[in-house]
Every structure is written in C-alpha cells, then in structure tokens.
Amino acid sequence: MTVIETVQYRTPLAVAFHDLVTDAPITDGLVVSARRAGIGGRFRVGYPTPSGVHVLSGLPFLRDAELPLDGPGERAESEDTPSSQTAEVDVLVEDRLGRFLPTVLRLSAPRDRVATAADVLSACSSLVWSVPAETPMFLMSGPGRGLPRTTAVVRAGLRHHATGAPAAHAVLVVETPAGRTVGVADMTGNVVVALPYPDFAVPGTPGSIPAGSHGIPTVEQQWPVTVDVRCQPSALTFPAGINVPHVHSVFCQRAGAVFTEDHAPGQSTLAGTLRYGVELQLMTAGVTDPLRASYLFVESAP
C-alpha cells in the first residue's frame, strides 16, 4: 500500500468534569465550548468522548498546535514537545439537564493532558479547601437539582443585608464532623450544599447498648454545623459579554459576615444543627417582614 498523505492532529485542549455528589464522572448533558480569552465573539462547541472527556478543537488561534505538520515532507513535533505558543482560553460549561451551575474556566492551551481542577484553580492562592493535584474539574450543583435521599442537604437564599439584593455567586462553606463542603449561589442568591452524613452517634460502647435496642434511632441522629460565607463581588471576573464569572475568581472571594439575627452585628460564622433526613434551611432570625423572612443575610468582604 502506498501512503499518499499523512495528516497528524493534536488535541490542543481537553477537559473532563466530576460530580462531587455522586463521586463519579459527568458523562451526559453538558455543552462545553471555548473561545480565546479577553475578547468577545461566539464560543466554539467541543465534542464529548464516551468517557466524558470534552475535546475542544478547531479553535483558529490554536490551529498551529492542532495541525503541527504544516507542509509536505515536514516533520511534525513529537507529542512530548510543547507548542512554542500558548493562549489563554475561556471554557464555558452549561448543563442542558439543569443539575449544575453554568461555569467558566480560564485555561492555558495547548496542553498535553486533560485539564484538572488544580489547573483551573491555580490562579487562586487562597482556596477554601485543598484540592489534590489530580482531581478532575468539578461542577457545583444548582439549587433545583434533585438529590439522593441518603445525602444531607443544606440550603440558603443569600441576600445582601444592606440592600436586600441577591448575593449572586457567593460561596457557602458548611463544616460538619465529616469535614468541609461548599456550594455556590446562583444568580438569584439561592444555594444548595449536598454532603455526606457524618458518622452516627452511638451512646456508650457497643456492649453497653441494652438488648433489643439499637442505640439512637436513625431519625433522631443529629450533628453540629458551622457555616460561613465567602462573598466579595469586587473579586469576581467575567468573560466579555458573559454573566457567569470565572470559577477561580468565585473561590478566591474573601470571607464576609453572616447575620444570625436581623438587628445584630454580622458574625463570622453561623451555628446550626443537621438532622438526619431533614434539609437544613439557613435563615436570619428575627426578621419581621414576611417577604424577607426566608433569607440568610450576609455582608460582603471589602
């Protein structure tokens, strides 16, 4: 067989996404598109592989990296050789099924492997929690997502105390005996945090539980919760023409204040109690206006 022509392609940018609730790859429902950072214009939609990796190719400004063989007889760079030119890319992620909040990633391309959460969040030096180097990029659950009954759920409608406006894109940090979990507010300030239940309490030692008894019933299990809010609108950055902030700027917001009582000063944390099988709805106490009674009021960091 005579080889008439050889065409070599290199994938300039690929990213996969992880569901923190199910601890599994997200393989359906996502639309992932990209454009050069710092400019307007349309996003070019990538394509998913069966494993859930989204390949972003056909971007004009990365053509040299994608087609390194420029002419007849020229030798392409090896796969281990990085491109001499890199570009910043904004990657827009949207969920057709409404489970996850829309997200924008800022990434450098080309890169020779699938981008991880550490790559995406490297621009933030003060993350709320540590992210292992190989963690796939995760998406945050939207407040309307259906969640498993075996998952603990904390909800809040976040509003700025001074103005009553939604605290869009604020980060709610929930700490339980099982660890720290975060959620991000949508444009209306509504946020959900889904987390595993902590270990069940057992009174005394297993041998001390009376015969025929199983200790504390499941429905009576409860755990202490502390909550704080990262809210700093001035820290958020947005791609041109898009009202979704870069995800690294979301998690770089500084801690704001939480109002446990409407007419009391803001506090750094809010204490609550998580009960098995019952969603914990966080609200500011002492609010007399029924139109404001269901909100958790916060104050932004300067």
C-alpha positions in Angstrom: 0.0 0.0 0.0 1.3 3.4 -0.9 0.8 6.2 1.6 -0.3 9.3 -0.4 -0.7 11.7 2.5 -0.3 11.7 6.3 -2.3 14.1 8.4 -1.4 14.5 12.1 -3.7 16.1 14.6 -3.1 17.0 18.2 -5.8 17.9 20.7 -5.0 21.3 22.0 -7.4 21.3 24.9 -9.5 18.7 26.7 -11.3 18.8 30.0 -13.5 16.3 32.0 -15.9 17.0 34.8 -16.7 15.4 38.1 -19.9 15.3 40.2 -19.0 15.8 43.9 -22.4 14.4 45.0 -22.1 11.0 43.3 -18.3 11.0 43.2 -18.5 10.0 39.5 -17.6 11.4 36.1 -20.3 13.6 34.4 -20.8 11.9 31.1 -24.0 13.3 29.8 -26.0 16.6 29.4 -23.1 19.0 29.2 -22.4 21.6 26.5 -18.7 22.7 26.6 -17.5 25.5 24.3 -14.4 27.7 24.1 -13.1 31.0 22.7 -9.9 33.0 23.2 -9.8 34.8 26.5 -10.0 38.6 26.6 -12.2 39.0 23.5 -15.9 38.8 22.7 -17.5 36.7 20.0 -19.0 33.3 19.8 -17.9 30.2 21.6 -17.0 27.1 19.5 -18.6 24.0 20.9 -16.4 21.0 21.6 -17.4 17.3 21.4 -17.6 14.7 24.2 -16.0 11.3 24.1 -17.8 8.3 25.5 -15.8 8.6 28.7 -17.0 12.2 29.3 -13.8 14.0 28.2 -14.7 17.1 26.2 -12.3 17.8 23.3 -12.0 21.5 22.3 -10.6 21.6 18.8 -11.0 23.7 15.7 -10.1 26.9 17.5 -8.4 29.2 14.9 -5.9 30.7 17.4 -4.7 27.1 18.2 -4.5 25.8 14.7 -0.7 25.6 14.7 -0.8 23.4 17.8 -3.6 21.2 16.4 -2.0 20.7 13.0 1.7 20.8 13.7 2.5 19.3 10.2 2.4 22.4 8.0 3.6 21.2 4.7 4.6 18.2 2.6 7.7 16.4 3.9 7.8 18.4 7.1 8.3 16.5 10.3 5.7 17.2 13.0 6.7 17.9 16.5 6.6 14.9 18.8 3.7 14.6 21.3 6.2 15.3 24.1 7.2 18.6 22.6 5.1 21.6 23.8 3.9 24.2 21.4 6.1 27.3 21.3 3.0 29.5 21.5 0.3 29.3 24.2 -3.0 31.1 24.5 -5.5 31.8 27.3 -8.8 30.2 26.7 -12.2 30.7 28.3 -14.2 27.5 28.5 -18.0 27.8 29.1 -19.7 24.8 30.6 -23.5 24.6 30.6 -25.8 21.7 31.7 -28.8 21.0 29.5 -30.3 18.9 32.3 -30.2 21.7 34.9 -28.2 19.8 37.5 -25.2 22.1 37.6 -24.5 25.8 37.6 -23.0 27.3 34.4 -19.3 27.7 34.8 -16.4 29.4 33.1 -12.9 28.0 33.2 -9.8 30.0 32.3 -7.1 27.7 30.9 -3.8 27.9 29.1 -3.6 25.9 25.8 -2.3 23.8 24.3 -1.7 21.2 27.0 -0.7 17.6 26.7 -3.2 16.1 29.1 -6.8 16.6 30.3 -7.1 19.7 32.5 -7.6 19.1 36.2 -9.2 21.2 39.0 -5.7 22.2 40.1 -5.1 23.7 36.6 -8.3 25.6 36.6 -8.0 26.9 40.2 -4.2 27.7 40.1 -5.0 31.4 39.7 -6.4 31.4 43.3 -3.8 31.2 46.0 -6.3 31.1 48.9 -8.8 28.3 48.1 -11.5 27.5 50.7 -10.3 23.9 50.8 -7.4 21.9 49.4 -7.7 20.2 46.0 -5.5 17.2 45.2 -3.4 17.7 42.1 -5.2 15.1 40.0 -8.8 15.9 41.0 -10.9 16.3 37.8 -12.6 19.6 37.4 -15.9 19.6 39.4 -19.2 21.4 38.8 -21.3 22.9 41.5 -24.9 21.7 42.0 -27.7 24.1 41.2 -30.4 24.7 43.8 -33.0 23.0 41.7 -31.1 19.7 41.4 -32.8 16.5 42.6 -30.6 15.0 45.3 -30.4 11.4 46.7 -32.4 10.9 50.0 -29.2 9.5 51.5 -27.4 12.8 51.1 -27.5 15.6 53.7 -28.7 18.9 52.3 -28.2 22.5 53.4 -30.0 25.3 51.6 -30.0 29.1 51.8 -31.3 32.1 50.0 -28.4 34.6 50.3 -29.2 38.3 50.3 -27.0 41.4 51.0 -28.1 42.8 54.3 -27.8 46.4 53.3 -29.7 46.3 50.0 -31.6 43.0 50.0 -30.1 42.2 46.6 -29.3 38.5 45.8 -25.7 37.6 46.8 -25.1 36.0 43.4 -22.0 33.7 43.2 -21.3 33.7 46.9 -19.7 30.6 48.4 -21.4 28.9 51.3 -19.0 26.8 53.4 -20.5 24.1 55.6 -18.4 22.4 58.3 -19.6 19.2 60.0 -17.9 16.4 61.9 -17.5 14.7 58.4 -15.5 17.7 57.0 -15.9 20.8 54.9 -18.2 21.1 51.9 -19.0 24.1 49.7 -21.8 25.3 47.5 -22.1 28.3 45.2 -25.1 30.6 44.9 -26.8 31.0 41.5 -27.8 34.4 40.0 -30.7 34.7 42.4 -28.6 34.0 45.5 -30.0 30.5 46.1 -27.5 27.8 47.1 -27.5 24.2 47.9 -24.8 22.2 49.6 -25.0 18.4 49.4 -22.8 16.5 51.7 -22.4 13.0 53.3 -23.9 12.4 56.7 -21.3 12.3 59.5 -20.9 9.0 61.4 -23.9 8.1 63.6 -23.6 8.6 67.3 -23.6 5.5 69.5 -24.2 6.1 73.2 -21.5 4.5 75.4 -19.8 1.4 74.0 -21.5 -1.2 71.7 -21.6 -3.6 74.6 -23.5 -1.2 76.8 -26.5 -0.8 74.5 -29.4 -2.7 76.1 -30.5 -6.0 74.5 -33.1 -5.4 71.8 -32.0 -1.7 71.4 -30.1 -0.2 68.5 -29.0 2.9 70.4 -30.1 6.3 69.0 -32.7 5.8 66.2 -31.7 6.9 62.7 -34.3 9.6 62.6 -33.0 11.1 65.8 -29.4 11.4 64.7 -28.1 15.0 64.6 -24.8 16.8 64.3 -23.5 20.3 64.9 -22.9 22.5 61.8 -21.0 25.7 61.4 -21.4 27.9 58.3 -19.5 30.8 56.8 -19.9 32.8 53.6 -17.3 33.9 51.1 -18.8 36.9 49.4 -16.7 39.6 47.6 -18.3 40.8 44.4 -15.4 43.0 43.6 -13.1 39.9 43.3 -15.2 38.3 40.6 -14.0 38.4 37.0 -16.2 37.8 33.9 -15.5 37.0 30.3 -16.7 39.7 27.8 -20.4 39.6 27.3 -21.0 36.7 29.8 -22.7 37.0 33.2 -21.0 33.8 34.5 -17.8 34.5 36.5 -14.5 32.7 36.1 -14.7 29.8 38.6 -11.3 30.6 40.1 -12.4 34.1 41.0 -15.5 32.6 42.7 -13.4 30.5 45.0 -11.0 33.4 45.7 -13.6 35.5 47.4 -12.8 36.6 50.9 -15.0 35.8 53.9 -17.9 38.0 54.5 -20.2 38.3 57.5 -23.3 36.3 58.3 -26.3 37.8 60.1 -27.6 35.3 62.7 -30.1 38.0 63.9 -31.5 40.7 61.7 -30.8 43.6 64.1 -27.5 42.3 65.5 -24.0 42.8 64.1 -22.8 40.3 61.4 -20.8 37.3 62.6 -18.0 35.3 61.0 -19.9 32.0 61.4 -23.4 30.7 61.9 -24.1 27.6 64.0 -26.8 25.1 63.3 -27.9 21.5 63.7 -28.1 19.0 60.9 -30.8 16.3 61.5 -31.0 13.0 59.5 -33.5 13.1 56.7 -34.3 16.8 57.2 -33.0 19.5 54.9 -31.3 22.3 56.9 -32.6 25.7 55.7 -30.4 28.6 56.9 -32.2 31.8 57.7 -31.5 35.0 59.6 -33.6 35.1 62.8 -35.7 38.0 64.0 -36.9 39.2 60.5 -40.4 40.6 60.9 -41.0 41.4 57.2 -42.6 38.2 55.7 -41.1 39.0 52.3 -37.6 38.8 53.9 -38.1 36.1 56.5 -36.8 33.1 54.5 -33.4 34.6 53.6 -29.9 34.4 55.2 -28.5 37.9 55.1 -24.8 38.4 54.5 -22.3 41.3 54.3 -19.7 41.3 51.6 -16.0 41.5 52.3 -14.4 44.8 51.3 
